[in-house]
Structure formats: structure tokens, C-alpha cells
Amino acid sequence: MAALPDLSFDYVSSDEIPAALEIEQLGYPTDEAASEASFRLRQSQAGDLFLGAYEQNVSSSSKPRKLVGYICATLSPDTTLTHHSMSTHIPESSSDWR
């Protein structure tokens, strides 16, 4: 059995958005994938809700970690998940969708 990579978790920085966008585009159809503008909005307004999973890159001193996954969210007063609720961030709101 192959060993699992050593992962760490941290906030996604603005310079890591292209890597997150690449993962997004591989995982969703073109018409459903988030845009770079929406990722930049989420990272700038809800950075504490944009978390990355990083594989440690010991072979390269220029990039000590590689983004291999992420999760991002926004807060909304809406009680259902909609395109609008995912496209805006209302800081005083909740992430409780129940």
C-alpha cells in the first residue's frame, strides 16, 4: 500500500487562487465552475472560509507546499442554497443551512 502524502491545512492566499481555480475547473463542467473573479471575491471577503489542503513539497525549495484541495464558503442570510447566496458574502450571517 502506498503511503499517504503529508498534508497540512491553511488558508488559501491570493497568490494561490490560480491553483484553486485549476482544481475547480477539473472538478466541474465549464458552465458550473466558479470564476476567478468569484474566487478572488471569496478569498478577499471570506478568507477565513477559504481553506486549502496542502501537500508538503520537500523536493522544491521555491514552493514548500502544493495546493491539492480546498473548501470555500460564504455567509448568507438565505435559508436555501442558491446561486445568489453563493455569489455574495454577508459577514453578519450564518453558514447554518438547516
N, CA, C and O atoms as CSV, one atom per row, in Angstrom:
chain,resi,resn,atom,element,x,y,z
A,1,MET,N,N,0.849,-1.177,0.000
A,1,MET,CA,C,0.000,0.000,0.000
A,1,MET,C,C,0.893,1.238,0.000
A,1,MET,O,O,1.866,1.307,0.751
A,2,ALA,N,N,0.562,2.204,-0.836
A,2,ALA,CA,C,1.341,3.437,-0.931
A,2,ALA,C,C,1.090,4.316,0.288
A,2,ALA,O,O,-0.008,4.346,0.842
A,3,ALA,N,N,2.124,5.018,0.683
A,3,ALA,CA,C,1.993,5.936,1.813
A,3,ALA,C,C,1.191,7.156,1.396
A,3,ALA,O,O,1.312,7.628,0.266
A,4,LEU,N,N,0.382,7.660,2.297
A,4,LEU,CA,C,-0.377,8.877,2.034
A,4,LEU,C,C,0.535,10.090,2.128
A,4,LEU,O,O,1.478,10.093,2.919
A,5,PRO,N,N,0.268,11.116,1.335
A,5,PRO,CA,C,1.098,12.324,1.408
A,5,PRO,C,C,0.905,13.028,2.746
A,5,PRO,O,O,-0.145,12.915,3.378
A,6,ASP,N,N,1.927,13.747,3.162
A,6,ASP,CA,C,1.860,14.537,4.377
A,6,ASP,C,C,1.083,15.812,4.060
A,6,ASP,O,O,1.573,16.677,3.333
A,7,LEU,N,N,-0.128,15.926,4.604
A,7,LEU,CA,C,-0.969,17.074,4.317
A,7,LEU,C,C,-0.978,18.049,5.475
A,7,LEU,O,O,-0.878,17.664,6.639
A,8,SER,N,N,-1.101,19.313,5.132
A,8,SER,CA,C,-1.334,20.355,6.126
A,8,SER,C,C,-2.505,21.189,5.624
A,8,SER,O,O,-2.853,21.142,4.444
A,9,PHE,N,N,-3.102,21.945,6.520
A,9,PHE,CA,C,-4.277,22.735,6.186
A,9,PHE,C,C,-4.028,24.180,6.590
A,9,PHE,O,O,-3.507,24.456,7.670
A,10,ASP,N,N,-4.409,25.098,5.704
A,10,ASP,CA,C,-4.155,26.517,5.934
A,10,ASP,C,C,-5.120,27.307,5.050
A,10,ASP,O,O,-5.791,26.753,4.179
A,11,TYR,N,N,-5.168,28.604,5.298
A,11,TYR,CA,C,-5.978,29.477,4.444
A,11,TYR,C,C,-5.344,29.592,3.061
A,11,TYR,O,O,-4.121,29.593,2.926
A,12,VAL,N,N,-6.186,29.688,2.041
A,12,VAL,CA,C,-5.717,29.886,0.669
A,12,VAL,C,C,-5.389,31.362,0.501
A,12,VAL,O,O,-6.235,32.222,0.748
A,13,SER,N,N,-4.170,31.654,0.084
A,13,SER,CA,C,-3.756,33.041,-0.112
A,13,SER,C,C,-4.142,33.512,-1.511
A,13,SER,O,O,-4.468,32.703,-2.380
A,14,SER,N,N,-4.103,34.804,-1.716
A,14,SER,CA,C,-4.493,35.348,-3.020
A,14,SER,C,C,-3.601,34.845,-4.151
A,14,SER,O,O,-4.074,34.674,-5.275
A,15,ASP,N,N,-2.321,34.605,-3.877
A,15,ASP,CA,C,-1.444,34.106,-4.939
A,15,ASP,C,C,-1.648,32.615,-5.220
A,15,ASP,O,O,-1.074,32.088,-6.173
A,16,GLU,N,N,-2.457,31.926,-4.406
A,16,GLU,CA,C,-2.752,30.510,-4.628
A,16,GLU,C,C,-4.099,30.311,-5.336
A,16,GLU,O,O,-4.493,29.175,-5.598
A,17,ILE,N,N,-4.793,31.383,-5.643
A,17,ILE,CA,C,-6.085,31.273,-6.312
A,17,ILE,C,C,-5.977,30.582,-7.672
A,17,ILE,O,O,-6.857,29.783,-7.994
A,18,PRO,N,N,-4.947,30.840,-8.494
A,18,PRO,CA,C,-4.866,30.103,-9.763
A,18,PRO,C,C,-4.816,28.582,-9.564
A,18,PRO,O,O,-5.398,27.841,-10.356
A,19,ALA,N,N,-4.134,28.114,-8.528
A,19,ALA,CA,C,-4.082,26.671,-8.266
A,19,ALA,C,C,-5.456,26.154,-7.842
A,19,ALA,O,O,-5.865,25.073,-8.264
A,20,ALA,N,N,-6.172,26.918,-7.011
A,20,ALA,CA,C,-7.516,26.518,-6.601
A,20,ALA,C,C,-8.456,26.520,-7.805
A,20,ALA,O,O,-9.295,25.630,-7.942
A,21,LEU,N,N,-8.319,27.504,-8.661
A,21,LEU,CA,C,-9.160,27.596,-9.855
A,21,LEU,C,C,-8.911,26.412,-10.793
A,21,LEU,O,O,-9.848,25.905,-11.410
A,22,GLU,N,N,-7.673,25.974,-10.902
A,22,GLU,CA,C,-7.356,24.812,-11.729
A,22,GLU,C,C,-8.065,23.570,-11.191
A,22,GLU,O,O,-8.615,22.787,-11.965
A,23,ILE,N,N,-8.055,23.386,-9.876
A,23,ILE,CA,C,-8.766,22.256,-9.256
A,23,ILE,C,C,-10.266,22.384,-9.523
A,23,ILE,O,O,-10.924,21.399,-9.858
A,24,GLU,N,N,-10.799,23.582,-9.377
A,24,GLU,CA,C,-12.226,23.845,-9.622
A,24,GLU,C,C,-12.613,23.455,-11.039
A,24,GLU,O,O,-13.628,22.791,-11.247
A,25,GLN,N,N,-11.814,23.863,-12.009
A,25,GLN,CA,C,-12.134,23.622,-13.411
A,25,GLN,C,C,-12.013,22.148,-13.785
A,25,GLN,O,O,-12.672,21.688,-14.717
A,26,LEU,N,N,-11.178,21.408,-13.067
A,26,LEU,CA,C,-11.075,19.961,-13.297
A,26,LEU,C,C,-12.259,19.212,-12.693
A,26,LEU,O,O,-12.588,18.110,-13.133
A,27,GLY,N,N,-12.891,19.798,-11.698
A,27,GLY,CA,C,-13.949,19.115,-10.979
A,27,GLY,C,C,-15.367,19.462,-11.389
A,27,GLY,O,O,-16.309,18.766,-11.011
A,28,TYR,N,N,-15.531,20.523,-12.151
A,28,TYR,CA,C,-16.876,20.971,-12.526
A,28,TYR,C,C,-16.967,21.227,-14.018
A,28,TYR,O,O,-15.971,21.591,-14.642
A,29,PRO,N,N,-18.149,21.044,-14.605
A,29,PRO,CA,C,-18.341,21.444,-16.003
A,29,PRO,C,C,-18.095,22.942,-16.145
A,29,PRO,O,O,-18.264,23.691,-15.182
A,30,THR,N,N,-17.708,23.373,-17.306
A,30,THR,CA,C,-17.366,24.772,-17.556
A,30,THR,C,C,-18.461,25.732,-17.111
A,30,THR,O,O,-18.169,26.788,-16.548
A,31,ASP,N,N,-19.711,25.377,-17.356
A,31,ASP,CA,C,-20.809,26.284,-17.009
A,31,ASP,C,C,-21.143,26.284,-15.518
A,31,ASP,O,O,-21.953,27.098,-15.074
A,32,GLU,N,N,-20.536,25.388,-14.735
A,32,GLU,CA,C,-20.800,25.332,-13.298
A,32,GLU,C,C,-19.596,25.729,-12.443
A,32,GLU,O,O,-19.749,26.017,-11.256
A,33,ALA,N,N,-18.419,25.746,-13.030
A,33,ALA,CA,C,-17.208,26.075,-12.273
A,33,ALA,C,C,-17.213,27.551,-11.875
A,33,ALA,O,O,-17.656,28.411,-12.636
A,34,ALA,N,N,-16.718,27.823,-10.686
A,34,ALA,CA,C,-16.600,29.207,-10.230
A,34,ALA,C,C,-15.574,29.936,-11.095
A,34,ALA,O,O,-14.659,29.324,-11.646
A,35,SER,N,N,-15.738,31.225,-11.201
A,35,SER,CA,C,-14.808,32.039,-11.979
A,35,SER,C,C,-13.665,32.528,-11.086
A,35,SER,O,O,-13.737,32.447,-9.860
A,36,GLU,N,N,-12.629,33.028,-11.720
A,36,GLU,CA,C,-11.527,33.608,-10.954
A,36,GLU,C,C,-12.027,34.798,-10.139
A,36,GLU,O,O,-11.609,34.989,-8.997
A,37,ALA,N,N,-12.912,35.592,-10.718
A,37,ALA,CA,C,-13.456,36.755,-10.004
A,37,ALA,C,C,-14.201,36.322,-8.742
A,37,ALA,O,O,-14.064,36.958,-7.697
A,38,SER,N,N,-14.991,35.246,-8.827
A,38,SER,CA,C,-15.723,34.803,-7.636
A,38,SER,C,C,-14.769,34.234,-6.581
A,38,SER,O,O,-14.992,34.423,-5.385
A,39,PHE,N,N,-13.715,33.545,-7.008
A,39,PHE,CA,C,-12.723,33.054,-6.045
A,39,PHE,C,C,-12.006,34.225,-5.379
A,39,PHE,O,O,-11.768,34.196,-4.171
A,40,ARG,N,N,-11.668,35.236,-6.138
A,40,ARG,CA,C,-10.981,36.400,-5.560
A,40,ARG,C,C,-11.903,37.130,-4.576
A,40,ARG,O,O,-11.452,37.598,-3.531
A,41,LEU,N,N,-13.182,37.224,-4.910
A,41,LEU,CA,C,-14.152,37.831,-4.007
A,41,LEU,C,C,-14.236,37.025,-2.709
A,41,LEU,O,O,-14.168,37.596,-1.621
A,42,ARG,N,N,-14.382,35.715,-2.818
A,42,ARG,CA,C,-14.478,34.875,-1.626
A,42,ARG,C,C,-13.213,34.968,-0.782
A,42,ARG,O,O,-13.287,35.066,0.443
A,43,GLN,N,N,-12.064,34.938,-1.428
A,43,GLN,CA,C,-10.804,34.981,-0.679
A,43,GLN,C,C,-10.625,36.325,0.010
A,43,GLN,O,O,-10.127,36.378,1.135
A,44,SER,N,N,-11.020,37.407,-0.641
A,44,SER,CA,C,-10.822,38.731,-0.042
A,44,SER,C,C,-11.868,39.057,1.020
A,44,SER,O,O,-11.560,39.747,1.992
A,45,GLN,N,N,-13.099,38.571,0.852
A,45,GLN,CA,C,-14.167,38.913,1.795
A,45,GLN,C,C,-14.447,37.832,2.834
A,45,GLN,O,O,-14.953,38.124,3.917
A,46,ALA,N,N,-14.121,36.596,2.507
A,46,ALA,CA,C,-14.381,35.479,3.431
A,46,ALA,C,C,-13.176,34.555,3.482
A,46,ALA,O,O,-13.311,33.335,3.393
A,47,GLY,N,N,-12.003,35.144,3.624
A,47,GLY,CA,C,-10.763,34.375,3.619
A,47,GLY,C,C,-10.696,33.311,4.702
A,47,GLY,O,O,-10.040,32.285,4.524
A,48,ASP,N,N,-11.372,33.547,5.827
A,48,ASP,CA,C,-11.364,32.548,6.894
A,48,ASP,C,C,-12.267,31.362,6.570
A,48,ASP,O,O,-12.316,30.397,7.333
A,49,LEU,N,N,-12.986,31.426,5.437
A,49,LEU,CA,C,-13.819,30.317,4.984
A,49,LEU,C,C,-13.279,29.700,3.690
A,49,LEU,O,O,-13.974,28.923,3.034
A,50,PHE,N,N,-12.042,30.045,3.324
A,50,PHE,CA,C,-11.403,29.522,2.110
A,50,PHE,C,C,-10.152,28.770,2.570
A,50,PHE,O,O,-9.077,29.353,2.713
A,51,LEU,N,N,-10.314,27.473,2.798
A,51,LEU,CA,C,-9.256,26.657,3.383
A,51,LEU,C,C,-8.681,25.691,2.357
A,51,LEU,O,O,-9.407,25.133,1.535
A,52,GLY,N,N,-7.372,25.503,2.418
A,52,GLY,CA,C,-6.707,24.615,1.492
A,52,GLY,C,C,-6.078,23.416,2.178
A,52,GLY,O,O,-5.685,23.474,3.343
A,53,ALA,N,N,-5.994,22.324,1.422
A,53,ALA,CA,C,-5.245,21.132,1.831
A,53,ALA,C,C,-3.953,21.156,1.015
A,53,ALA,O,O,-3.980,21.231,-0.213
A,54,TYR,N,N,-2.835,21.092,1.714
A,54,TYR,CA,C,-1.535,21.246,1.065
A,54,TYR,C,C,-0.670,20.011,1.267
A,54,TYR,O,O,-0.560,19.476,2.371
A,55,GLU,N,N,-0.067,19.577,0.182
A,55,GLU,CA,C,0.930,18.520,0.243
A,55,GLU,C,C,2.281,19.202,0.380
A,55,GLU,O,O,2.594,20.136,-0.358
A,56,GLN,N,N,3.064,18.737,1.313
A,56,GLN,CA,C,4.376,19.339,1.523
A,56,GLN,C,C,5.294,18.932,0.376
A,56,GLN,O,O,5.369,17.754,0.026
A,57,ASN,N,N,5.977,19.883,-0.194
A,57,ASN,CA,C,6.851,19.652,-1.335
A,57,ASN,C,C,8.297,19.786,-0.872
A,57,ASN,O,O,8.866,20.877,-0.886
A,58,VAL,N,N,8.877,18.678,-0.466
A,58,VAL,CA,C,10.248,18.721,0.059
A,58,VAL,C,C,11.289,18.758,-1.046
A,58,VAL,O,O,12.459,19.034,-0.778
A,59,SER,N,N,10.888,18.484,-2.287
A,59,SER,CA,C,11.857,18.460,-3.382
A,59,SER,C,C,12.107,19.831,-3.992
A,59,SER,O,O,13.025,19.990,-4.796
A,60,SER,N,N,11.307,20.821,-3.622
A,60,SER,CA,C,11.455,22.149,-4.205
A,60,SER,C,C,11.536,23.196,-3.098
A,60,SER,O,O,10.631,23.308,-2.271
A,61,SER,N,N,12.609,23.948,-3.089
A,61,SER,CA,C,12.735,24.992,-2.083
A,61,SER,C,C,11.947,26.247,-2.463
A,61,SER,O,O,11.664,27.080,-1.602
A,62,SER,N,N,11.590,26.390,-3.751
A,62,SER,CA,C,10.861,27.583,-4.168
A,62,SER,C,C,9.380,27.523,-3.789
A,62,SER,O,O,8.768,28.562,-3.537
A,63,LYS,N,N,8.809,26.350,-3.746
A,63,LYS,CA,C,7.405,26.185,-3.355
A,63,LYS,C,C,7.345,25.072,-2.309
A,63,LYS,O,O,7.322,23.891,-2.655
A,64,PRO,N,N,7.318,25.445,-1.045
A,64,PRO,CA,C,7.350,24.424,0.004
A,64,PRO,C,C,6.066,23.614,0.135
A,64,PRO,O,O,6.061,22.586,0.813
A,65,ARG,N,N,4.975,24.049,-0.497
A,65,ARG,CA,C,3.723,23.317,-0.411
A,65,ARG,C,C,2.958,23.430,-1.721
A,65,ARG,O,O,3.137,24.377,-2.487
A,66,LYS,N,N,2.104,22.446,-1.960
A,66,LYS,CA,C,1.297,22.408,-3.184
A,66,LYS,C,C,-0.164,22.245,-2.782
A,66,LYS,O,O,-0.510,21.341,-2.022
A,67,LEU,N,N,-1.017,23.124,-3.296
A,67,LEU,CA,C,-2.440,23.032,-3.035
A,67,LEU,C,C,-3.001,21.809,-3.771
A,67,LEU,O,O,-2.867,21.706,-4.991
A,68,VAL,N,N,-3.622,20.893,-3.041
A,68,VAL,CA,C,-4.185,19.693,-3.653
A,68,VAL,C,C,-5.701,19.595,-3.452
A,68,VAL,O,O,-6.348,18.711,-4.014
A,69,GLY,N,N,-6.259,20.497,-2.658
A,69,GLY,CA,C,-7.696,20.517,-2.436
A,69,GLY,C,C,-8.073,21.774,-1.678
A,69,GLY,O,O,-7.210,22.436,-1.102
A,70,TYR,N,N,-9.332,22.103,-1.675
A,70,TYR,CA,C,-9.778,23.297,-0.967
A,70,TYR,C,C,-11.258,23.165,-0.649
A,70,TYR,O,O,-11.968,22.321,-1.195
A,71,ILE,N,N,-11.686,24.014,0.236
A,71,ILE,CA,C,-13.110,24.194,0.505
A,71,ILE,C,C,-13.296,25.691,0.735
A,71,ILE,O,O,-12.511,26.319,1.444
A,72,CYS,N,N,-14.322,26.246,0.142
A,72,CYS,CA,C,-14.583,27.666,0.367
A,72,CYS,C,C,-16.078,27.873,0.534
A,72,CYS,O,O,-16.897,27.128,-0.004
A,73,ALA,N,N,-16.404,28.892,1.284
A,73,ALA,CA,C,-17.804,29.176,1.577
A,73,ALA,C,C,-17.992,30.673,1.726
A,73,ALA,O,O,-17.033,31.444,1.763
A,74,THR,N,N,-19.238,31.056,1.810
A,74,THR,CA,C,-19.610,32.425,2.126
A,74,THR,C,C,-20.717,32.351,3.166
A,74,THR,O,O,-21.282,31.284,3.405
A,75,LEU,N,N,-21.018,33.455,3.766
A,75,LEU,CA,C,-22.118,33.527,4.721
A,75,LEU,C,C,-23.286,34.245,4.070
A,75,LEU,O,O,-23.100,35.192,3.305
A,76,SER,N,N,-24.494,33.785,4.382
A,76,SER,CA,C,-25.685,34.357,3.767
A,76,SER,C,C,-26.869,34.226,4.716
A,76,SER,O,O,-26.958,33.251,5.462
A,77,PRO,N,N,-27.773,35.191,4.696
A,77,PRO,CA,C,-28.994,35.064,5.492
A,77,PRO,C,C,-30.023,34.137,4.838
A,77,PRO,O,O,-31.023,33.788,5.464
A,78,ASP,N,N,-29.785,33.737,3.581
A,78,ASP,CA,C,-30.727,32.861,2.879
A,78,ASP,C,C,-30.826,31.515,3.591
A,78,ASP,O,O,-29.862,31.050,4.198
A,79,THR,N,N,-31.983,30.906,3.509
A,79,THR,CA,C,-32.187,29.604,4.147
A,79,THR,C,C,-32.058,28.450,3.161
A,79,THR,O,O,-32.133,27.286,3.554
A,80,THR,N,N,-31.865,28.767,1.884
A,80,THR,CA,C,-31.628,27.742,0.876
A,80,THR,C,C,-30.392,28.120,0.065
A,80,THR,O,O,-30.036,29.293,-0.047
A,81,LEU,N,N,-29.760,27.120,-0.485
A,81,LEU,CA,C,-28.568,27.324,-1.295
A,81,LEU,C,C,-28.989,27.756,-2.694
A,81,LEU,O,O,-29.692,27.030,-3.396
A,82,THR,N,N,-28.553,28.939,-3.085
A,82,THR,CA,C,-28.870,29.478,-4.406
A,82,THR,C,C,-27.605,30.044,-5.037
A,82,THR,O,O,-26.582,30.207,-4.372
A,83,HIS,N,N,-27.691,30.339,-6.323
A,83,HIS,CA,C,-26.544,30.977,-6.988
A,83,HIS,C,C,-26.223,32.301,-6.304
A,83,HIS,O,O,-25.054,32.628,-6.095
A,84,HIS,N,N,-27.249,33.055,-5.960
A,84,HIS,CA,C,-27.035,34.340,-5.302
A,84,HIS,C,C,-26.367,34.167,-3.935
A,84,HIS,O,O,-25.441,34.906,-3.602
A,85,SER,N,N,-26.827,33.201,-3.149
A,85,SER,CA,C,-26.244,33.016,-1.817
A,85,SER,C,C,-24.785,32.581,-1.882
A,85,SER,O,O,-24.014,32.843,-0.958
A,86,MET,N,N,-24.404,31.915,-2.974
A,86,MET,CA,C,-23.007,31.507,-3.131
A,86,MET,C,C,-22.160,32.606,-3.763
A,86,MET,O,O,-20.931,32.525,-3.751
A,87,SER,N,N,-22.800,33.626,-4.310
A,87,SER,CA,C,-22.079,34.683,-5.021
A,87,SER,C,C,-21.869,35.937,-4.194
A,87,SER,O,O,-21.206,36.872,-4.641
A,88,THR,N,N,-22.423,35.966,-3.000
A,88,THR,CA,C,-22.284,37.126,-2.132
A,88,THR,C,C,-21.798,36.664,-0.765
A,88,THR,O,O,-21.858,35.478,-0.440
A,89,HIS,N,N,-21.325,37.598,0.019
A,89,HIS,CA,C,-20.878,37.287,1.374
A,89,HIS,C,C,-21.416,38.363,2.299
A,89,HIS,O,O,-21.093,39.542,2.148
A,90,ILE,N,N,-22.235,37.954,3.255
A,90,ILE,CA,C,-22.811,38.866,4.246
A,90,ILE,C,C,-22.185,38.487,5.595
A,90,ILE,O,O,-22.625,37.525,6.225
A,91,PRO,N,N,-21.170,39.227,6.042
A,91,PRO,CA,C,-20.392,38.822,7.216
A,91,PRO,C,C,-21.198,38.538,8.481
A,91,PRO,O,O,-20.792,37.689,9.274
A,92,GLU,N,N,-22.310,39.208,8.695
A,92,GLU,CA,C,-23.091,39.016,9.930
A,92,GLU,C,C,-23.998,37.797,9.847
A,92,GLU,O,O,-24.729,37.514,10.796
A,93,SER,N,N,-23.967,37.069,8.735
A,93,SER,CA,C,-24.886,35.956,8.524
A,93,SER,C,C,-24.323,34.659,9.075
A,93,SER,O,O,-23.323,34.639,9.793
A,94,SER,N,N,-24.997,33.582,8.717
A,94,SER,CA,C,-24.676,32.256,9.225
A,94,SER,C,C,-24.317,31.337,8.078
A,94,SER,O,O,-24.601,31.634,6.918
A,95,SER,N,N,-23.697,30.232,8.403
A,95,SER,CA,C,-23.477,29.183,7.411
A,95,SER,C,C,-24.366,27.986,7.716
A,95,SER,O,O,-24.177,26.912,7.146
A,96,ASP,N,N,-25.333,28.162,8.610
A,96,ASP,CA,C,-26.237,27.094,9.016
A,96,ASP,C,C,-27.403,27.029,8.024
A,96,ASP,O,O,-28.253,27.918,8.007
A,97,TRP,N,N,-27.441,25.992,7.212
A,97,TRP,CA,C,-28.449,25.848,6.159
A,97,TRP,C,C,-29.645,25.015,6.608
A,97,TRP,O,O,-30.493,24.683,5.780
A,98,ARG,N,N,-29.741,24.671,7.879
A,98,ARG,CA,C,-30.858,23.835,8.342
A,98,ARG,C,C,-32.123,24.608,8.448
A,98,ARG,O,O,-33.156,24.053,8.823
